[in-house]
Amino acid sequence: MDTAATTAATALTFRDATVADVDTLVALIESAYRGDSSRAGWTTEADILEGQRTDPEGVLDVIKSADSRLLTVERDGQVVACCQLEHRGDHAYFGMFAVSPALQGSGLGKVIIAEAERQARETWGATEMRMTVISVRNDLIAWYERRGYRRTGKMTPFPYGDERFGIPQRDDLQFELLVKELA
C-alpha cells in the first residue's frame, strides 16, 4: 500500500448502514456529486447533471435489500464515505460510491474500493465486480482503470426524464459497464 493509502486508511471503521444513517448518507452522496459543494472534490457531476443524485427512498432501498449492503465508512465517528455492494450471482455490483469532497484525492477512495472488493469476494464468493459509470466521465473512468477495471463498451441509456437521477445538462449521457476480475 502506498503512503497516501496507508495514511487514508488510518482509523477507518467500515460498517453496514442502518436506517438511522439515511439522511447523513444522502447528504454525503449529494455533496460528492451535485451542487457547489461537490466542486471542492474531483468527482463532481455538477457540470453535466443538476438536481438530486439520490434521495432517502433510494438509500433506504439499498439498506433494506436482502442482496445489498451500503458500506459506510467512518473516521473519528464521522461518516466520510460510502458504497453500495450488491450480490448478483457470481459477481457483485459496486455503486453509490461517495467520498466527502474535502477528503477526495487523499487516497481514501483506493482504500474503500479495495475493501469493497475484499468483502464481495469473501462474503459472497464474487469472482467479478461490475459497475456503471456515465460514459463522459473520462477522469473517473481513468481512475477506475488504474484500479484494474476495464471498459466493456456495453452501454445502457441514461434515464432521461426521471428526475430522481438528476436533470441532464447535455443529451449524450449513457452508462458504460466496467468490470474487474476479483482474484
N, C-alpha and C positions, 0 to 999 in steps of 0.2 A: 504494500500500500504506500502511495506517495505521501510526502509530508503534509500536503494540504488535506488529503483524505483522512490521514491519521488525526490531524487537528480537528477536522469536521466531525469525526466520529466520537470525539471526546464527550463523555457523559450524555450520550443519546439513549433514550428509552423508546423502544418500539412496542406498541400495544394495539389491540383491535379497538376501533372506535366504538363508542356507545351512543345511545340516543342523546345523552347529555352533551355530547360533543358537536351535535349538528350545527348549531349557529356559529361556533368557533371555526369549524371546517369550511362552511360556506364562505365566511369572511376571508379565510386564508386563501381558498381557491380563487375567489373573486379578485383579491389583492394581487395575486400572482399573474393574472391574465388580462384583467379588464380595468379600464379607467386609468386615471393619472397615477394612482399608487403603483400600478403594475410597471410603469416606466422606470421605477427605481431598480428593477431587475432586468434580465435579458430575455425572459420568456413571454413578455407581453404580447398579446394579440390585439391590443388597442387600436392599431392601425388597420386591421382587417375585419374586426368584429366589434360592435358596440352591444350594449345591453348585457344581460347576465351570461355567465359561463355555466352556472349550475344554480340550483335552488334547494331549499330544505327538503323537499319531497325527493329529489334526485339523490341527495346524500343519504337520506333515510332509507330509500330503496336498497342502496348498496349495503348499508349496515344490516338491514333485516334479511337480505337474501341468504338462503342456505348455502349457496355455492360461491359466495363473495365475502371478501374481507376488505375493510377500509383500514389499512395500516396507518396508524397515527404515530408521529414521531415527536417526542418532546425533548427539550433541553432545559434544565433548571426549572422544571414544572410548567414550561410554556410550550404550546403546540407550535412547532416550527415547520412541519411538513406533513404530507400525507400521500398515499397512493392506494389505488384500488387493485386488488388481486382477485380474479375470478377463475374458478376451476371449470375448465371446458374439456373434459375427457383427458386426452394425452397432453394437452397444453394448457397454459394459463394465459389469461388476458391481463395486461397491465394498463391501467388508465387512471384518470382523475389525479394525476401526479402534480403536486404543487409544493413549492418551497417558498418560504417567506422571501419577498423581494430583497430585503436587507441582507439576507444570507446567501443569495444566489451568487455563484462564482467562487464560493468558498470551499468547494469540494463536497459539500453536503449531498448534492444530488447523486454523485458517484456512489457514496456510501449507501444511500437509501435504495438505489436500484439494485446494487449488489445484494443487499439484504432481502429485497423482494424476490429476486431470482432464487436465492438460497431457500427461502421459505416455500416458494412454489415447488421447487424440486423436492425438498424434504417432507413437506406436508402432504402434497398431492402426487408426488412422483412425476411431476410435469417434465417432459423432455424438451419443451419448446415454450418460449414466451412470445406472445404476439401483442401488438398494439396498433392503433391507427393514429396517424398524425396528419394534420392539414398539410396538403402537398406543397403549398407555397412557403411553408416554414422551413426554409433551407438551413438556417442556422441550427434549429432544433433537430432536424433530421441528421445533420452532420454530427451533432453531439451524440445522438443515439448510435450512429455508425461507429464512432470512436469507442463506444461501449460494446461493440460486437453485433449490433443489429444490422440487418441488411434490408435494403429496399426490395420489394417484390414486384412493383409496377401494378399491383392489383389495387384498383381504385373503387371507392364507393361514394355516392353523391353526398354532398353536404345537405342537411335538412333545411333548405331554403323555405321560408315561410313559417317555420316553427321557432318562435322567439324564445323558447326555453333554452335554445342553444346559442342565442345571440342574434344580432342583426347584422348580416353581412354588409361590408362596405365595398365589396367587389363581386363580380359574377363568375369567377373562375375557381371557387373553393371546392375541394373534394378531399376525401381522406385516403391516404395511402397506407397499406398494410406493411408493417415492419416486423421481422421475425428474428429470433435468436435461438440457436440450439443451446440447451442447458446441459452441460457436461455432467 
